[in-house]
Amino acid sequence: MNSMKRFSALVAITASLVLGSASAASADPVDVTALKCDGDTYTCTANLRFGDGDWVAQWDTDVYHDRLALKNPVAVTRLRCDGDTYKCTANLRFGDGRWVAQWDAEVFHDRMMVQDPVDVTALRCDGDTYRCTADLRFGDGRWVAEWAARVFHN
């Protein structure tokens, strides 16, 4: 846990980096093809590359205006979600490359259930606060979604 406390880097990416490649972080995760968050329902939804393409992972989030000032960002190399463990995992480009941020998500079929989500333009996770923050393409560009995550060495 001491090494966790020392891990103060944040994760900053563009949506295109979310779709990058990295090693598996859980048993049978699948790639995320799109990530959107909704300020009306307070959920983020990740479209999954699985089956007929209508599978999604979804988790609760806080949505608020005026994003946090972030320091020392590190890139995310891949974002994947797993319908067996109900977890989403972001692989972090930090240290030996085996650091990840992970959070619980609902995984279900039929992405059409999601109403009025907006695109995520950047995703950051903080090993000190154990929170992930997604910048949203909405309004003046200062809206964010934020949720709790576990950050650990895999």
DSSP file with accessible surface (Angstrom, degrees, kcal/mol):
  #  RESIDUE AA STRUCTURE BP1 BP2  ACC     N-H-->O    O-->H-N    N-H-->O    O-->H-N    TCO  KAPPA ALPHA  PHI   PSI    X-CA   Y-CA   Z-CA
    1    1 A M     >        0   0  162      0, 0.0     4,-2.0     0, 0.0     5,-0.2   0.000 360.0 360.0 360.0 -28.9    0.0    0.0    0.0
    2    2 A N  H  >  +     0   0  123      1,-0.2     4,-1.8     2,-0.2     5,-0.2   0.898 360.0  51.8 -59.5 -42.1    2.9    2.4    0.5
    3    3 A S  H  > S+     0   0   59      1,-0.2     4,-0.9     2,-0.2    -1,-0.2   0.860 107.3  54.4 -62.8 -31.7    3.8    2.2   -3.2
    4    4 A M  H >4 S+     0   0   12      1,-0.2     3,-0.5     2,-0.2    -2,-0.2   0.907 105.9  51.0 -65.7 -42.2    0.1    3.0   -3.8
    5    5 A K  H 3< S+     0   0  131     -4,-2.0    -1,-0.2     1,-0.2    -2,-0.2   0.861 109.5  51.4 -63.7 -34.8    0.4    6.2   -1.7
    6    6 A R  H 3< S+     0   0  176     -4,-1.8     2,-1.3    -5,-0.2    -1,-0.2   0.685  85.7  95.7 -75.5 -18.5    3.5    7.2   -3.6
    7    7 A F    <<  +     0   0    3     -4,-0.9    -1,-0.1    -3,-0.5   144,-0.0  -0.582  41.7 151.7 -75.9  96.7    1.7    6.7   -6.9
    8    8 A S        +     0   0   58     -2,-1.3    -1,-0.2   119,-0.1    63,-0.2   0.376  26.7 119.5-110.2   5.5    0.6   10.3   -7.5
    9    9 A A        -     0   0    6     -3,-0.1   118,-1.2   117,-0.1     2,-0.3  -0.376  50.2-146.5 -73.2 149.7    0.5   10.3  -11.3
   10   10 A L  E     -aB  73 126A   9     62,-1.6    64,-4.0    61,-0.5     2,-0.5  -0.785  14.3-119.7-109.3 161.7   -2.8   11.0  -13.1
   11   11 A V  E     +a   74   0A   0    114,-1.0     2,-0.4    62,-0.3    64,-0.2  -0.881  30.0 177.9-106.4 125.6   -4.0    9.6  -16.4
   12   12 A A        +     0   0   29     62,-1.7     2,-0.3    -2,-0.5    64,-0.3  -0.996  12.3 151.8-129.1 130.5   -4.7   11.9  -19.3
   13   13 A I        -     0   0    9     -2,-0.4   110,-0.5   110,-0.3     2,-0.3  -0.960  39.1-122.1-145.3 165.0   -5.8   10.7  -22.7
   14   14 A T    >>  -     0   0   73     -2,-0.3     4,-1.1   108,-0.2     3,-0.9  -0.699  43.6-102.8 -99.0 164.3   -7.7   11.6  -25.8
   15   15 A A  H 3> S+     0   0   52    106,-0.6     4,-0.7    -2,-0.3     3,-0.5   0.860 121.1  59.1 -58.9 -32.0  -10.5    9.4  -26.9
   16   16 A S  H >4 S+     0   0   86      1,-0.2     3,-0.7     2,-0.2    -1,-0.3   0.863 100.8  54.7 -68.2 -32.1   -8.4    7.9  -29.6
   17   17 A L  H X4 S+     0   0   71     -3,-0.9     3,-1.9     1,-0.2    -1,-0.2   0.789  93.9  70.4 -70.5 -24.2   -5.8    6.7  -27.1
   18   18 A V  H 3< S+     0   0    8     -4,-1.1    61,-1.5    -3,-0.5    14,-0.3   0.864  97.4  51.9 -58.6 -30.8   -8.6    4.9  -25.2
   19   19 A L  T << S+     0   0   87     -3,-0.7    -1,-0.3    -4,-0.7    -2,-0.2   0.363  88.8 115.2 -91.0   9.6   -8.7    2.5  -28.2
   20   20 A G    <   -     0   0   29     -3,-1.9     2,-0.3    56,-0.2    59,-0.2   0.138  67.3 -97.4 -66.9-173.2   -4.9    1.8  -28.1
   21   21 A S        +     0   0   99     57,-0.1     2,-0.3     0, 0.0    -1,-0.1  -0.837  47.9 140.8-116.0 150.7   -3.4   -1.6  -27.3
   22   22 A A        -     0   0   30     -2,-0.3     3,-0.1    57,-0.0    57,-0.0  -0.957  52.4 -67.2-166.5 175.3   -1.9   -3.1  -24.2
   23   23 A S        -     0   0   84     -2,-0.3    68,-0.0     1,-0.1     2,-0.0  -0.289  63.0 -84.7 -73.5 159.5   -1.7   -6.4  -22.3
   24   24 A A        -     0   0   59      1,-0.1    -1,-0.1     3,-0.1     3,-0.1  -0.337  33.9-171.2 -64.7 141.8   -4.8   -7.9  -20.7
   25   25 A A        +     0   0   17     64,-0.1     2,-0.3    -3,-0.1    -1,-0.1   0.516  69.8  20.0-111.1 -12.2   -5.6   -6.7  -17.2
   26   26 A S  S    S-     0   0   28      1,-0.1    -1,-0.1    63,-0.1    55,-0.0  -0.881  94.5 -81.6-146.4-178.5   -8.4   -9.2  -16.4
   27   27 A A  S    S-     0   0   77     -2,-0.3    -1,-0.1     1,-0.2    -3,-0.1   0.937 110.1  -5.1 -57.1 -63.6   -9.6  -12.6  -17.5
   28   28 A D  S    S+     0   0  106     -3,-0.1    55,-0.4     2,-0.0    -1,-0.2  -0.359  79.8 163.3-133.1  55.1  -11.8  -11.9  -20.6
   29   29 A P        -     0   0   19      0, 0.0     2,-0.3     0, 0.0    53,-0.2  -0.357  23.2-147.5 -74.5 156.8  -12.1   -8.2  -21.2
   30   30 A V  E     -F   81   0B  33     51,-2.7    51,-2.1    20,-0.0    20,-0.1  -0.911  26.8 -93.8-121.2 154.4  -13.2   -6.7  -24.5
   31   31 A D  E     -F   80   0B  35     -2,-0.3    18,-2.7    18,-0.3     2,-0.5  -0.280  31.0-126.3 -66.1 148.0  -12.2   -3.5  -26.1
   32   32 A V  E     -J   48   0C   1     47,-1.6    16,-0.2   -14,-0.3    47,-0.2  -0.825  21.7-174.9 -92.2 129.3  -14.2   -0.3  -25.6
   33   33 A T  E     +     0   0C  46     14,-2.8     2,-0.3    -2,-0.5    15,-0.1   0.647  69.3   8.6-100.6 -19.7  -15.1    1.3  -28.9
   34   34 A A  E     -J   47   0C  31     13,-0.9    13,-2.2   -16,-0.1     2,-0.4  -0.970  59.4-156.6-157.6 148.8  -16.7    4.5  -27.6
   35   35 A L  E     +J   46   0C  16     -2,-0.3    85,-1.8    11,-0.2     2,-0.3  -0.990  20.6 165.6-133.4 122.5  -17.1    6.2  -24.2
   36   36 A K  E     -JK  45 119C  65      9,-2.5     9,-3.6    -2,-0.4     2,-0.3  -0.958  17.6-155.9-135.4 152.5  -19.9    8.7  -23.4
   37   37 A a  E     -JK  44 118C   1     81,-2.2    81,-2.7    -2,-0.3     2,-0.5  -0.954   7.4-147.1-130.0 151.9  -21.3   10.2  -20.2
   38   38 A D  E  >> -J   43   0C   5      5,-2.9     4,-1.3    -2,-0.3     5,-1.1  -0.968   8.6-164.9-126.9 119.0  -24.7   11.6  -19.5
   39   39 A G  T  45S+     0   0   30     -2,-0.5    24,-0.1    77,-0.3    -1,-0.1   0.584  91.1  56.4 -77.7 -11.6  -25.3   14.5  -17.1
   40   40 A D  T  45S+     0   0  128     75,-0.2    -1,-0.2    76,-0.2    76,-0.1   0.873 121.0  25.2 -83.7 -42.0  -29.1   13.8  -16.9
   41   41 A T  T  45S-     0   0   74     74,-0.2    -2,-0.2     2,-0.2    20,-0.1   0.508  99.7-129.8 -98.7  -7.3  -28.8   10.1  -15.8
   42   42 A Y  T  <5 +     0   0  123     -4,-1.3    19,-2.1     1,-0.2     2,-0.3   0.927  65.5 122.2  55.6  50.6  -25.4   10.5  -14.1
   43   43 A T  E   < -JL  38  60C  13     -5,-1.1    -5,-2.9    17,-0.3     2,-0.4  -0.972  53.7-145.0-136.4 152.2  -23.9    7.5  -15.9
   44   44 A a  E     -JL  37  59C   0     15,-2.4    15,-1.9    -2,-0.3     2,-0.4  -0.939  18.9-159.7-111.1 143.6  -21.0    6.8  -18.2
   45   45 A T  E     -JL  36  58C   5     -9,-3.6    -9,-2.5    -2,-0.4     2,-0.5  -0.989   6.7-163.1-129.8 128.6  -21.5    4.2  -20.9
   46   46 A A  E     -JL  35  57C   0     11,-3.1    11,-2.3    -2,-0.4     2,-0.3  -0.951  17.9-137.5-110.7 121.6  -18.8    2.3  -22.8
   47   47 A N  E     -JL  34  56C  27    -13,-2.2   -14,-2.8    -2,-0.5   -13,-0.9  -0.640  26.1-141.7 -75.2 136.2  -19.7    0.6  -26.1
   48   48 A L  E     -J   32   0C   6      7,-2.6     2,-1.7    -2,-0.3     7,-0.4  -0.808  13.9-129.5-109.0 140.9  -18.1   -2.9  -26.2
   49   49 A R  S    S+     0   0  145    -18,-2.7     2,-0.3    -2,-0.4   -18,-0.3  -0.648  70.2 115.6 -82.3  83.0  -16.5   -4.7  -29.1
   50   50 A F  S > >S-     0   0  107     -2,-1.7     3,-2.4     5,-0.1     5,-0.5  -0.982  72.2 -33.7-155.2 140.7  -18.5   -7.9  -28.4
   51   51 A G  T 3 5S-     0   0   70     -2,-0.3     0, 0.0     1,-0.3     0, 0.0  -0.169 127.0  -4.7  53.3-127.3  -21.2  -10.1  -30.1
   52   52 A D  T 3 5S-     0   0   99      1,-0.1    -1,-0.3    -3,-0.0    -3,-0.0   0.367  99.4-109.3 -82.1   3.9  -23.6   -8.0  -32.2
   53   53 A G  T < 5S+     0   0   21     -3,-2.4    -2,-0.1     1,-0.1    -5,-0.1   0.483  96.3 103.5  84.5   1.3  -22.0   -4.7  -31.0
   54   54 A D  T   5 +     0   0   47     -4,-0.2    56,-2.5    -7,-0.1    57,-0.5   0.183  50.2 110.8-101.1  17.3  -25.0   -3.7  -28.8
   55   55 A W  E   < + M   0 109C  82     -5,-0.5    -7,-2.6    -7,-0.4     2,-0.3  -0.725  44.9 179.9 -90.7 140.5  -23.3   -4.7  -25.5
   56   56 A V  E     -LM  47 108C   0     52,-3.1    52,-2.5    -2,-0.3     2,-0.4  -0.949  25.7-141.5-136.1 157.3  -22.3   -1.8  -23.1
   57   57 A A  E     -LM  46 107C   0    -11,-2.3   -11,-3.1    -2,-0.3     2,-0.4  -0.953  27.3-175.5-112.1 141.2  -20.7   -1.3  -19.8
   58   58 A Q  E     +LM  45 106C  31     48,-3.4    48,-3.9    -2,-0.4     2,-0.3  -0.998   8.2 176.5-142.0 141.1  -22.2    1.4  -17.6
   59   59 A W  E     -L   44   0C   9    -15,-1.9   -15,-2.4    -2,-0.4     2,-0.1  -0.972  34.4 -99.5-142.5 156.3  -21.4    2.9  -14.2
   60   60 A D  E     +L   43   0C 116     -2,-0.3     2,-0.3   -17,-0.2   -17,-0.3  -0.447  44.1 176.9 -72.8 148.8  -22.6    5.7  -12.0
   61   61 A T        -     0   0    8    -19,-2.1     2,-0.4   -23,-0.1    86,-0.2  -0.976  32.4-119.0-148.4 155.4  -20.7    9.0  -12.1
   62   62 A D  E     -C  146   0A  88     84,-3.3    84,-2.7    -2,-0.3     2,-0.4  -0.799  29.6-159.3 -88.3 142.2  -20.8   12.5  -10.6
   63   63 A V  E     +C  145   0A  22     -2,-0.4     2,-0.3    82,-0.2    82,-0.2  -0.995  23.7 149.5-125.8 128.3  -21.2   15.2  -13.3
   64   64 A Y  E     -C  144   0A  60     80,-2.4    80,-3.0    -2,-0.4     2,-0.3  -0.954  41.4 -99.6-152.2 168.5  -20.2   18.8  -12.6
   65   65 A H  E    S+C  143   0A  69     -2,-0.3    78,-0.3    78,-0.2    -2,-0.0  -0.647  85.5  37.6 -94.7 148.8  -18.8   21.9  -14.1
   66   66 A D  S    S-     0   0   85     76,-2.6    77,-0.1    -2,-0.3    -1,-0.1   0.973  79.7-126.1  78.9  86.6  -15.2   23.2  -14.0
   67   67 A R        -     0   0  105     75,-0.3     2,-0.1     1,-0.1    -2,-0.0  -0.082  28.7 -96.7 -60.1 156.9  -12.7   20.3  -14.3
   68   68 A L        -     0   0   86      1,-0.1     2,-0.5     0, 0.0    -1,-0.1  -0.361  34.2-107.9 -73.1 152.5  -10.0   19.8  -11.7
   69   69 A A        -     0   0  102     -2,-0.1     2,-0.4     1,-0.0    -1,-0.1  -0.709  43.3-157.8 -78.8 123.8   -6.4   21.0  -12.2
   70   70 A L        -     0   0   51     -2,-0.5     2,-0.3    -3,-0.0    56,-0.0  -0.841   9.3-162.0-111.8 146.0   -4.3   17.9  -12.9
   71   71 A K        +     0   0  160     -2,-0.4   -61,-0.5     1,-0.2    -2,-0.0  -0.898  63.6   5.8-122.5 152.6   -0.6   17.4  -12.5
   72   72 A N  S    S-     0   0  112     -2,-0.3   -62,-1.6   -63,-0.1    -1,-0.2   0.889  75.8-164.0  48.8  55.7    1.8   14.8  -13.9
   73   73 A P  E     -a   10   0A  76      0, 0.0     2,-0.4     0, 0.0   -62,-0.3  -0.359   6.9-161.1 -70.8 148.6   -0.5   13.0  -16.3
   74   74 A V  E     -a   11   0A  26    -64,-4.0   -62,-1.7    20,-0.0    20,-0.1  -0.964  26.0-104.7-124.0 148.5    0.4    9.6  -17.7
   75   75 A A        -     0   0   20     -2,-0.4    18,-3.7    18,-0.3     2,-0.5  -0.359  20.0-131.6 -74.2 148.0   -1.2    8.1  -20.7
   76   76 A V  E     - G   0  92B   0    -64,-0.3    16,-0.2    16,-0.2   -56,-0.2  -0.850  15.7-167.9 -91.1 132.7   -3.8    5.3  -20.7
   77   77 A T  E     +     0   0B  22     14,-2.2     2,-0.3    -2,-0.5    15,-0.1   0.667  66.9   2.2 -97.3 -18.7   -2.8    2.6  -23.2
   78   78 A R  E     - G   0  91B  40     13,-0.8    13,-2.5   -59,-0.1     2,-0.5  -0.942  51.1-156.3-165.9 144.1   -6.1    0.7  -23.2
   79   79 A L  E     + G   0  90B   1    -61,-1.5   -47,-1.6    -2,-0.3     2,-0.3  -0.994  27.9 163.7-123.7 122.3   -9.6    0.8  -21.8
   80   80 A R  E     -FG  31  89B  23      9,-2.4     9,-3.3    -2,-0.5     2,-0.3  -0.951  22.3-151.1-136.8 157.1  -11.5   -2.5  -21.6
   81   81 A b  E     -FG  30  88B   0    -51,-2.1   -51,-2.7    -2,-0.3     2,-0.5  -0.952   8.2-146.7-130.2 151.3  -14.5   -3.9  -19.8
   82   82 A D  E  >> - G   0  87B   1      5,-2.4     4,-1.6    -2,-0.3     5,-1.0  -0.965   8.1-164.0-126.2 117.4  -15.3   -7.4  -18.7
   83   83 A G  T  45S+     0   0   30     -2,-0.5    24,-0.1   -55,-0.4    -1,-0.1   0.581  92.1  55.3 -74.8 -12.1  -18.9   -8.9  -18.6
   84   84 A D  T  45S+     0   0  115    -56,-0.2    -1,-0.2     3,-0.1    23,-0.0   0.863 121.3  25.3 -85.7 -40.5  -17.7  -11.8  -16.4
   85   85 A T  T  45S-     0   0   58      2,-0.2    -2,-0.2   -57,-0.0     3,-0.1   0.540  97.9-131.2 -98.8 -10.0  -16.2   -9.7  -13.6
   86   86 A Y  T  <5 +     0   0  123     -4,-1.6    19,-2.1     1,-0.2     2,-0.3   0.915  64.7 124.7  56.6  47.9  -18.3   -6.6  -14.2
   87   87 A K  E   < -GH  82 104B  56     -5,-1.0    -5,-2.4    17,-0.3     2,-0.4  -0.982  52.5-147.3-134.8 146.2  -15.2   -4.3  -14.1
   88   88 A b  E     -GH  81 103B   0     15,-2.7    15,-2.1    -2,-0.3     2,-0.4  -0.928  19.4-161.9-108.7 141.7  -13.7   -1.8  -16.5
   89   89 A T  E     -GH  80 102B   2     -9,-3.3    -9,-2.4    -2,-0.4     2,-0.6  -0.989  11.3-163.0-130.7 127.7   -9.9   -1.5  -16.5
   90   90 A A  E     -GH  79 101B   0     11,-3.1    11,-2.3    -2,-0.4     2,-0.3  -0.954  18.8-141.8-107.9 117.3   -7.7    1.3  -17.8
   91   91 A N  E     -GH  78 100B   7    -13,-2.5   -14,-2.2    -2,-0.6   -13,-0.8  -0.660  20.1-144.3 -77.9 133.7   -4.1    0.3  -18.4
   92   92 A L  E     -GH  76  99B   2      7,-2.8     2,-1.6    -2,-0.3     7,-0.5  -0.821  13.4-134.1-106.1 138.8   -1.7    3.1  -17.4
   93   93 A R        +     0   0  148    -18,-3.7   -18,-0.3    -2,-0.4     2,-0.3  -0.671  66.0 120.0 -86.5  84.3    1.6    4.1  -19.0
   94   94 A F  S > >S-     0   0   66     -2,-1.6     3,-2.5     5,-0.1     5,-0.5  -0.992  71.4 -30.1-150.1 140.0    3.5    4.4  -15.7
   95   95 A G  T 3 5S-     0   0   70     -2,-0.3     0, 0.0     1,-0.3     0, 0.0  -0.252 131.9  -4.0  56.1-124.6    6.5    2.7  -14.2
   96   96 A D  T 3 5S-     0   0   93      1,-0.1    -1,-0.3    -3,-0.0    -3,-0.0   0.343 101.9-107.8 -84.2   7.6    6.8   -0.8  -15.4
   97   97 A G  T < 5S+     0   0   38     -3,-2.5    -2,-0.2     1,-0.1    -5,-0.1   0.549  96.2 104.3  82.9   6.2    3.6   -0.6  -17.4
   98   98 A R  T   5 +     0   0  136     -4,-0.3    56,-4.1    -7,-0.1     2,-0.3   0.204  46.7 112.0-108.2  17.5    1.6   -2.8  -15.0
   99   99 A W  E   < +HI  92 153B  22     -5,-0.5    -7,-2.8    -7,-0.5     2,-0.3  -0.704  43.6 178.1 -88.3 140.2   -0.4   -0.1  -13.2
  100  100 A V  E     -HI  91 152B   3     52,-2.8    52,-2.4    -2,-0.3     2,-0.4  -0.964  27.9-141.7-138.5 155.1   -4.1    0.0  -13.8
  101  101 A A  E     -HI  90 151B   0    -11,-2.3   -11,-3.1    -2,-0.3     2,-0.3  -0.954  30.0-178.1-109.4 139.0   -7.2    1.9  -12.7
  102  102 A Q  E     +HI  89 150B  21     48,-3.0    48,-3.8    -2,-0.4     2,-0.3  -0.998   9.6 174.0-143.5 142.1  -10.3   -0.3  -12.3
  103  103 A W  E     -H   88   0B   4    -15,-2.1   -15,-2.7    -2,-0.3     2,-0.2  -0.974  35.5 -98.6-144.6 158.5  -13.9    0.3  -11.4
  104  104 A D  E     +H   87   0B  94     -2,-0.3     2,-0.3   -17,-0.2   -17,-0.3  -0.503  43.2 177.0 -76.4 145.0  -17.2   -1.6  -11.2
  105  105 A A        -     0   0   10    -19,-2.1     2,-0.3    -2,-0.2   -46,-0.2  -0.993  32.5-118.8-146.6 148.5  -19.6   -1.4  -14.1
  106  106 A E  E     -M   58   0C 109    -48,-3.9   -48,-3.4    -2,-0.3     2,-0.5  -0.713  29.7-157.8 -79.7 141.4  -23.0   -2.9  -15.1
  107  107 A V  E     +M   57   0C  22     -2,-0.3     2,-0.3   -50,-0.3   -50,-0.2  -0.992  26.5 146.0-124.8 123.7  -22.6   -4.8  -18.4
  108  108 A F  E     -M   56   0C  39    -52,-2.5   -52,-3.1    -2,-0.5     2,-0.2  -0.957  43.7 -98.2-152.3 168.8  -25.7   -5.4  -20.5
  109  109 A H  E    S+M   55   0C  74     -2,-0.3   -54,-0.3   -54,-0.2    -2,-0.0  -0.621  83.6  49.1 -92.2 149.8  -27.1   -5.7  -24.0
  110  110 A D    >   -     0   0   64    -56,-2.5     3,-1.5    -2,-0.2   -55,-0.2   0.947  48.5-167.3  88.7  79.3  -28.8   -2.9  -26.0
  111  111 A R  G >  S+     0   0   88    -57,-0.5     3,-1.6     1,-0.3   -56,-0.1   0.632  77.9  84.1 -68.4 -10.0  -26.9    0.3  -26.0
  112  112 A M  G 3  S+     0   0  133      1,-0.3    -1,-0.3   -58,-0.1    -2,-0.1   0.672  73.1  75.4 -68.4 -13.8  -29.9    2.1  -27.5
  113  113 A M  G <  S+     0   0  117     -3,-1.5     2,-0.5     2,-0.1    -1,-0.3   0.705  74.4  95.2 -68.2 -18.6  -31.2    2.4  -23.9
  114  114 A V    <   -     0   0   29     -3,-1.6     2,-0.4    -4,-0.1   -69,-0.0  -0.633  65.9-154.8 -81.8 125.3  -28.7    5.2  -23.3
  115  115 A Q        -     0   0  126     -2,-0.5   -74,-0.2     1,-0.2   -75,-0.2  -0.856  58.8 -19.7-106.8 130.5  -30.3    8.7  -23.9
  116  116 A D  S    S+     0   0  119     -2,-0.4   -77,-0.3     1,-0.1   -76,-0.2   0.784  75.9 171.0  52.5  42.6  -28.4   11.8  -24.9
  117  117 A P        -     0   0   39      0, 0.0     2,-0.3     0, 0.0   -79,-0.2  -0.431  22.3-139.6 -76.8 160.0  -24.9   10.9  -23.8
  118  118 A V  E     -K   37   0C  34    -81,-2.7   -81,-2.2    -2,-0.1    20,-0.1  -0.894  25.4 -95.9-118.2 152.2  -22.0   13.2  -24.8
  119  119 A D  E     -K   36   0C  58     -2,-0.3    18,-2.8    18,-0.3     2,-0.5  -0.294  29.9-126.6 -65.2 148.3  -18.5   12.2  -26.0
  120  120 A V  E     - D   0 136A   9    -85,-1.8    16,-0.2    16,-0.2   -85,-0.2  -0.815  22.1-175.6 -92.4 129.4  -15.6   11.9  -23.5
  121  121 A T  E     +     0   0A  44     14,-2.7  -106,-0.6    -2,-0.5     2,-0.3   0.657  68.2   9.5-101.0 -20.1  -12.6   13.9  -24.7
  122  122 A A  E     - D   0 135A  11     13,-0.9    13,-2.2  -108,-0.2     2,-0.4  -0.978  59.8-154.6-157.5 149.1  -10.1   12.9  -22.0
  123  123 A L  E     + D   0 134A   0   -110,-0.5     2,-0.4    -2,-0.3  -110,-0.3  -0.997  15.1 177.9-130.9 130.3   -9.9   10.4  -19.2
  124  124 A R  E     - D   0 133A  42      9,-2.9     9,-3.4    -2,-0.4     2,-0.4  -0.988   9.1-167.2-132.5 142.6   -7.8   10.8  -16.1
  125  125 A c  E     - D   0 132A   2     -2,-0.4  -114,-1.0     7,-0.3     2,-0.5  -0.988  10.6-149.3-130.3 142.7   -7.3    8.6  -13.0
  126  126 A D  E  >> -BD  10 131A  31      5,-2.5     4,-1.8    -2,-0.4     5,-0.8  -0.946   8.0-161.7-118.8 118.2   -5.6    9.7   -9.8
  127  127 A G  T  45S+     0   0    0   -118,-1.2  -120,-0.2    -2,-0.5    24,-0.1   0.577  92.9  52.4 -73.5 -10.6   -3.8    7.1   -7.6
  128  128 A D  T  45S+     0   0   76   -119,-0.2    -1,-0.2  -120,-0.1  -120,-0.1   0.857 121.7  26.7 -89.3 -42.5   -3.9    9.5   -4.6
  129  129 A T  T  45S-     0   0   79      2,-0.2    -2,-0.2  -121,-0.1    20,-0.1   0.565  96.3-133.3 -95.9 -11.9   -7.7   10.2   -4.6
  130  130 A Y  T  <5 +     0   0   59     -4,-1.8    19,-2.3     1,-0.2     2,-0.3   0.901  63.4 126.2  57.9  44.4   -8.7    7.0   -6.2
  131  131 A R  E   < -DE 126 148A  64     -5,-0.8    -5,-2.5    17,-0.3     2,-0.4  -0.971  49.9-148.8-129.3 146.7  -11.0    8.8   -8.6
  132  132 A c  E     -DE 125 147A   0     15,-2.9    15,-2.2    -2,-0.3     2,-0.4  -0.923  13.7-161.9-111.8 143.9  -11.3    8.9  -12.4
  133  133 A T  E     -DE 124 146A   7     -9,-3.4    -9,-2.9    -2,-0.4     2,-0.5  -0.991   4.5-163.0-129.1 131.8  -12.4   12.0  -14.3
  134  134 A A  E     -DE 123 145A   0     11,-3.0    11,-2.4    -2,-0.4     2,-0.3  -0.970  16.8-137.6-116.2 123.1  -13.7   12.2  -17.9
  135  135 A D  E     -DE 122 144A   4    -13,-2.2   -14,-2.7    -2,-0.5   -13,-0.9  -0.632  26.2-141.8 -74.7 137.1  -13.8   15.6  -19.7
  136  136 A L  E     -D  120   0A   5      7,-2.6     2,-1.7    -2,-0.3     7,-0.5  -0.818  13.3-128.8-109.2 141.2  -17.1   15.9  -21.6
  137  137 A R  S    S+     0   0  152    -18,-2.8     2,-0.3    -2,-0.4   -18,-0.3  -0.652  70.3 115.5 -83.3  84.5  -17.7   17.4  -25.0
  138  138 A F  S >  S-     0   0  112     -2,-1.7     3,-2.5     5,-0.1     5,-0.5  -0.982  72.1 -32.5-156.0 140.4  -20.5   19.7  -23.8
  139  139 A G  T 3  S-     0   0   71     -2,-0.3     0, 0.0     1,-0.3     0, 0.0  -0.176 127.7  -4.0  53.8-126.6  -21.3   23.4  -23.4
  140  140 A D  T 3  S-     0   0   93      1,-0.1    -1,-0.3    -3,-0.0    -3,-0.0   0.334  99.8-109.0 -82.9   7.0  -18.1   25.4  -22.6
  141  141 A G  S <  S+     0   0   27     -3,-2.5    -2,-0.1     1,-0.1    -1,-0.1   0.561  96.3 103.3  80.7   7.4  -16.0   22.3  -22.4
  142  142 A R        +     0   0  100     -4,-0.3   -76,-2.6    -7,-0.1     2,-0.3   0.172  48.7 110.4-109.0  17.2  -15.5   22.5  -18.7
  143  143 A W  E     -C   65   0A  82     -5,-0.5    -7,-2.6    -7,-0.5     2,-0.3  -0.725  45.1-178.1 -91.2 141.2  -18.0   19.8  -17.7
  144  144 A V  E     -CE  64 135A   0    -80,-3.0   -80,-2.4    -2,-0.3     2,-0.4  -0.954  23.9-142.6-136.6 156.4  -16.6   16.5  -16.3
  145  145 A A  E     -CE  63 134A   0    -11,-2.4   -11,-3.0    -2,-0.3     2,-0.4  -0.927  24.2-171.2-112.0 144.9  -17.8   13.1  -15.0
  146  146 A E  E     +CE  62 133A  29    -84,-2.7   -84,-3.3    -2,-0.4     2,-0.3  -1.000   9.2 167.7-142.5 138.9  -16.1   11.6  -12.0
  147  147 A W  E     - E   0 132A   9    -15,-2.2   -15,-2.9    -2,-0.4     2,-0.2  -0.964  38.3 -93.9-146.8 161.2  -16.3    8.2  -10.3
  148  148 A A  E     + E   0 131A  61     -2,-0.3     2,-0.3   -17,-0.2   -17,-0.3  -0.503  45.1 174.2 -75.8 144.6  -14.4    6.1   -7.8
  149  149 A A        -     0   0    7    -19,-2.3     2,-0.5    -2,-0.2   -46,-0.2  -0.981  32.3-121.2-146.7 154.9  -11.8    3.6   -9.0
  150  150 A R  E     -I  102   0B  92    -48,-3.8   -48,-3.0    -2,-0.3     2,-0.5  -0.862  25.7-163.0 -93.3 134.2   -9.2    1.3   -7.6
  151  151 A V  E     +I  101   0B   5     -2,-0.5     2,-0.3   -50,-0.2   -50,-0.2  -0.985  27.0 142.5-120.9 124.5   -5.6    2.1   -8.8
  152  152 A F  E     -I  100   0B  62    -52,-2.4   -52,-2.8    -2,-0.5     2,-0.5  -0.971  53.6 -93.7-155.8 166.4   -3.1   -0.7   -8.3
  153  153 A H  E      I   99   0B  73     -2,-0.3   -54,-0.3   -54,-0.2  -149,-0.0  -0.759 360.0 360.0 -88.8 127.3   -0.1   -2.5   -9.7
  154  154 A N              0   0   70    -56,-4.1    -1,-0.0    -2,-0.5   -55,-0.0  -0.733 360.0 360.0 -92.4 360.0   -1.2   -5.6  -11.7
